[in-house]
Amino acid sequence: MLVFRSIPERATTSTILTIGNFDGVHRGHQALLERLTAHARKLALPAAVLTFEPHPREFFAPVQAPARLTSLREKLNLLESSGIDHVYVCRFDARLAALSAETFIERILVRGLSTRHLMIGDDFRFGNGRGGDFALLQSAGSAHRFVVEAMPTLDWEGERVSSSAVRDALEEGDIEHAARLLGRPYCIAGRVVQGEKVGRQLGFPTANVQLKRKRLPLAGVFAVTVSGIPGSTQAWPGAASLGVRPTLGADLEPVLEVHLLDFERSIYGAHVIVNFMHRLRDEAKYNNLDALKAQIALDVEATRKYFSNSQNG
């Protein structure tokens, strides 16, 4: 998959294109991408995604913008696994926000990407003041000879699938529901970095996974699996804490710490994926480290029980 950080002045090949933020790459996104790639293969043209960085809502209202489900790197990996050939990461700034819908079509869709077929969500709006809609795209498609196809919102088991629905499930602690909407367990990827080694002092060493997000869609203690561990072909079970560690101080930055069950090797520097399988409890503040250690022991035992039941059930 090729990733482009800007739109070409003039395209060298036509594209089968979709546009969106694709936060989470959930089942609805997957259905659209499957249709997109199938059509692209039939026409022997690249399947392309145009996405924005930062998310437009982060640009217009950074404080009110929702927590991201996926980082840009995670999103690109998911798009690649969906068979996408080209991704255009368009910087969303004041200049782009000021483009009229007509200019967006002419400069980006027609000249820059030579769109042959455009697939969009049925609620897609674009251009200055969100002035562009499906009807305008259809009109432009007739004028510039590209087809516009709307993808209806996917219903999964009677529920509308959306990034907001996934986010709500995570915030409510319903990890299993989020996984049903995503079509896979919710995960966070990152590099294992040096921590303060508090877990080791308590007898439960942890892998500290680097977080680059300003906000997170979930917090608490979880049963997880970790994939990408060097020398291991399996996803390793563990107990993870995601939060601000209130027992250790106030106003701390969120951290993701994973205690891998029956695992003793150092994996500093490895880029791993933490898959959230089940929520055990809320994050809590304890009076001292002994109380925290006792609770971690209970969490580890609960994690073992969860995976034992999963294997037997």
C-alpha positions, 0 to 999 in steps of 0.5 A: 500500500502506498501512502501519500501525504498530499494530493498531486497537482495532476493525477497520473492514473485514475482511481476508485475512491472513497473518502472518510475518517475511517476511525476504528475501521469498523464493520460498516467501513469494512463493508464499504472497503470490500465493495471498493476493492472488488470494483477496483480489481474489476477495472484494474485500477487502484483502490484509494482512500482519502482521509484527513489528519487531524480529524476535522472535528479536532480542527474545529473544536479540539476540546469537544472532539471525541477520543480517537478509536485508532491512531493514524498508524493503526488506521493505515495498517487496517486499511492495508489489511483491507486491500487498499492500494493508495491512501491519501492523508490530506492535512486538514487545516484552515486552507482546506476547510475554506475550500468550497465544495465545487473547488474540492471536487475540481481540484482534488477529485477531478484533477488531483485524483482523477476519480473514476468511481466514488463510493461514500457514506450516505451522510457524507458532507464536505466543503466550506460550511459542509455545503457539498452533499451527495446530490452535488457529487452526482451532478459533478460526476455527470459533468466530469464522467465519474460515477458516485455511489452511496453506501447506506449505513450498515446495521449489524444485528439490528444496530447501526454501526458507527464510530460513535457506537463503538466509542459509546460501548468502550466508554461504558466498559462493554468491550465485547459489544465494541468487538462485535461492532468492530468485527475484532477486539478493540486494540491499541498498538505501540512500542514497549518503552521503559517505565518507572518499574513500579510493577516490578517492585510489586512483583508484577512486572509490566510492559509499558506500551507507549501512548501517543493519543491525547485522549483515550476512549476507555480506561480501567483494568482488562484481560488482554492478549498481546500480539507482535511479541518477538519470538512468539507466534501466539497472542500472549494473555495478560492483565492490563491497566489503562489510566492515570494510576491515581495511587501513584499521584495526581494529574499523571499522564495516561499509561498502558501497562500489561502484565504478561502471564507466565512471561519473563523475557524483556521486550523493550523496543518491540512494537506490539498490539494490545487486544482488549478482551474483557473489562475487569474493573474501574481504575481505583485509588488505593491507600498504599502500595501494599493495597495496590499489590493485593488488588493486582494479585486479584486482577491477575487471578481474574485474568487467568480465570477469564482465559481458562473459561474462554478456552473451556467454553 
